[in-house]
C-alpha cells in the first residue's frame, strides 16, 4: 500500500509539472498469423507471450497445434492446455500445462526447438 501511494504522488507531480514525454507516434500493426484452430493449427493463446529463440518466435496455445513444435497428448504423462508463456534457458524452452501429469494437476515441460 505504501509504494502505491508513493507512485500516485510521483505521477501526480509529473502530470502537474509537465515532465511526461510527449505522446509517441502511432505504432503500425500487422497480423503475423491468424489461428485457424484444431486440428491443424492452435487456438486460444490466452496469457502466453512470445519468446525469441535465435530469431524465431515461439509461444503456446491452449488448443490445437498439430503442425507446430509439439502437440500435447494429455494425461497421464504428457500435459495439456498450456496457458502460460514460455521461458528460454540456453535455447531450451520451458513452460507449464494446467492439465495432465500423473495426478492430472499439470506439468512442467521442456522442449528443444
C-alpha positions in Angstrom: 0.0 0.0 0.0 2.8 2.4 0.8 4.5 2.0 -2.6 1.2 2.6 -4.4 0.8 5.9 -2.6 4.3 7.0 -3.5 3.7 6.1 -7.1 0.5 8.2 -7.1 2.4 11.2 -5.8 5.1 10.8 -8.3 2.6 10.5 -11.2 0.6 13.5 -10.0 3.8 15.6 -9.7 4.8 14.6 -13.2 1.5 15.5 -14.7 1.3 18.9 -13.0 4.8 19.9 -13.9 4.7 18.6 -17.5 7.6 16.1 -17.0 5.9 13.4 -19.0 7.2 12.7 -22.5 5.1 13.9 -25.4 2.8 11.2 -27.0 4.6 8.9 -29.4 3.5 8.5 -32.9 1.0 5.7 -33.5 2.7 2.4 -34.0 1.9 0.3 -37.0 0.3 -3.1 -36.6 0.5 -6.2 -38.8 -1.1 -9.5 -38.2 1.6 -12.1 -38.4 -0.6 -15.2 -38.0 -4.3 -15.8 -37.7 -5.1 -19.0 -35.7 -7.4 -21.4 -37.6 -7.9 -23.8 -34.7 -7.7 -27.6 -34.4 -6.8 -30.0 -35.9 -4.2 -28.2 -38.0 -3.5 -25.1 -36.0 -3.6 -23.7 -32.5 -6.2 -21.6 -30.8 -6.7 -19.6 -27.6 -3.2 -18.2 -26.9 -4.6 -16.7 -23.6 -1.8 -15.3 -21.4 1.1 -16.7 -23.3 3.6 -14.2 -24.7 6.2 -14.9 -27.3 9.8 -15.9 -26.8 12.6 -15.3 -29.2 15.0 -18.2 -29.8 17.6 -17.3 -32.5 15.2 -15.0 -34.3 12.2 -17.4 -34.3 9.2 -16.6 -32.1 7.7 -19.4 -30.0 4.5 -19.4 -28.0 1.7 -21.6 -26.6 -1.9 -22.0 -27.4 -4.4 -23.8 -25.2 -5.8 -25.9 -28.0 -4.6 -27.4 -31.3 -1.1 -27.3 -32.7 -0.7 -30.5 -34.7 1.8 -28.8 -37.1 3.8 -26.9 -34.5 6.8 -27.8 -32.4 4.8 -30.1 -30.1 1.2 -31.2 -29.7 0.3 -32.2 -26.1 -1.4 -35.6 -25.7 -2.8 -35.1 -22.2 -2.8 -37.4 -19.1 -1.2 -39.4 -17.7 2.4 -38.3 -18.6 2.1 -35.5 -21.2 0.4 -32.3 -20.2 -2.3 -30.4 -22.0 -3.8 -26.9 -22.1 -0.6 -24.8 -21.8 -2.0 -21.4 -20.9 1.2 -19.7 -19.6 4.1 -18.3 -21.5 7.5 -20.0 -22.2 10.9 -19.1 -20.9 14.1 -19.6 -22.9 17.0 -21.0 -20.9 20.0 -21.6 -23.2 17.9 -22.3 -26.2 15.6 -24.8 -24.4 12.0 -23.7 -23.9 10.3 -24.4 -20.5 6.6 -24.0 -19.7 3.7 -25.4 -17.8 0.3 -27.0 -18.5 -2.8 -26.8 -16.4 -3.9 -30.4 -17.1 -2.1 -33.7 -17.3 0.7 -35.4 -15.5 0.4 -38.4 -13.2 -2.0 -36.6 -10.8 -3.7 -34.6 -13.6 -2.7 -31.3 -11.9 -0.5 -30.1 -14.7 3.1 -30.5 -15.8 6.3 -28.6 -16.3 7.8 -29.3 -19.7 10.9 -28.5 -21.7 11.3 -28.5 -25.5 14.3 -28.1 -27.7 13.1 -26.1 -30.8 
